[in-house]
């Protein structure tokens, strides 16, 4: 981005760097250290603990040397010449935390600082300096598993050229060749190119750290040139999005889907961008909601109710709208491009749209704002459909970026999808949360195998797919119990593996001697010929009810024919998340001759009324080995599980009722799977 220019069109967007008056002169602390972006062995530029920067340039024949920075040093400052021919100087004000472009003006000519690395911005390779941020750990390089950023070249018939993109693949991408991933297309700003997000933005490190901490699900990131620099900055009003839209939709996305293991449907594709890249994102996604379900605008305008009204299918197709700014961009009540972003976000939320507004504390139109924005956005991407209706956290300009979300108060609170939350005295945890890393892959233990299996479904009239986990050392000479694990309404046979990693959970518990070896079967609970989660997934609800026949008559027989398993009810369990939780309760309690162990995690509204689920409590008491009900206390669907719990309690049917502090999300489901399997087949 060029942080020294302004234009009429984006005046509302790029104003965060206007210099603030500072009359108090701070005593400068002499604890300067070389910038982390310096060339190897170079001592300058340097940064101190107060965020001042010191520059030193060798130019003995020069008459004047200036350093030109954006942000709080907009306009730059002159260096002083010493007798040794070196020009030195310190910034007049502390710089904002994070990355900044700069260059030198030597006797009227523009040059880069030979002491530091170069970064493409302002339509040229600029020098860069990094001011350490107090929260820099989220994008720091750590001793953890890392993904890869690889360059690809793809043919573009529309432009008559070969074009370049960079693709981030997460850790373990090359280890499990059956696994497919969602994709985020991430755009840079004006003056930059496809290198910006990995070089200046550290997008790969942000993702590596989030994945290791279990805060986001792995997905691919694709970064390509947005054709933003084809015109001069002052002419952006006339920018034509058409050529880039053609490259992205007709050439790049098909290339990515053909050459990487992607989930290529609309629910698993997102687009986001910073500044002008945000404007491109808005323009392209709103015209192509059949291709994108998650939208992120970082300092790049916002989406209004008028935009929604003018975009057919928006409410049905869009799972997330995320808008963010640096706090300095919002100072003084400046009007943003496209209207007030917070007012727009609130209006969308009131209209039932999953809208999230984030403010990066103490930053302007700069990369720390966007690094933080990516961190927040990534944690919201590709979640279960019901969770898309929960109320997201807002962050004010005065709030720390790492502050925890507000807790739902006991006795009442907003529950997003499903309505208000009313918690009773029974609604508390039955067990402690799992330990850190419980669903992470451990390298020094035996691992099971996850295989995609096809079977003939007489119920549906087609061949269908299911994922099957077999434990380490699986042998046809032994027999194994089976857990059938069902997904939610927006998922498929891969959802459990993509979001919760049951294979890691089982491997780790087996290695620790906490459970018995078992087979885990993850079928597709949408019993229809086109069983992909496409379009309006809620319209497929009848197919989830029809899955009862497929499970009993096709899935279970296929497993018992092809795997060495026990075939009695005592060795058969059924559990699921959300819509799959409702299925598990409906099918499991309806067939106690087939299942002895049953679990519903965050069960959805497809769950039958309690009296229909358990019409004969006396029989249920005798036949049930385990009935597990669980829900997070921030989940608006908790009332469904509460009703079942209350009925079971009134009728003295033994069961586990576990309410923890999560929402309708993958953390809830992974935690409960970890706890649930430790009670199976005892």
ABEGO torsion letter per residue (X at the ends): XBAABBBAAAAAABAAABBBBBABBBBBBBABBBBAABBBGBAOBBBBAAGBBBBBBBBAABABBBBBBBEAABGEBBBBBBAAGBBBBBBABBBBBEBBBBBBBBGGBBBBBAABBBBBBGGBBBBBBBBBBAAAAAABBBBBBBBBBBBBBBBBAAAGBBBBBBBBBBBGAAABAABBBBBBBBBBBBGBBAAAAAAAAGAAAAAAAAAAAGABBBBBBBBBBAGAAABBAAAAAABBAAAAAAAAAAAAAAAAAAABBBBABAAABBBBBBEAAAAAAAAAAAABAAABABBBBBGAEBBBAAAAAABBGAAAABABBBBBBBAAAABGGBBBBGEBAAAAAAAAAAAGBBBBBBBBBGBBBBAAAAAAAAAAAAAABGBBAAAAABBBBBBBAABBAABBBBBBBBGEEBAEBGEBBBBBAABBBABBBBBBGAABBBAABBBBBBBBBBBBBAAAGBBBBBBBBBBBGBBAABBBBBBBBBBBAABBAAAAAAAAGAAAAAAAAAAAGABBBBBBBBBBABBBABABBBEBAAAAAAAAAAAAAAAAAAAAAAAAAABBBBABAAABBBBBBEAAAAAAAAAAAABAAABABBBBBGBBAABBBAAAABABAAAAAAABABBBBBBBAABAAAAAAAAAAAAAAAAGBBBBBBBBABBBBAAAAAAAAAAAAAABGX
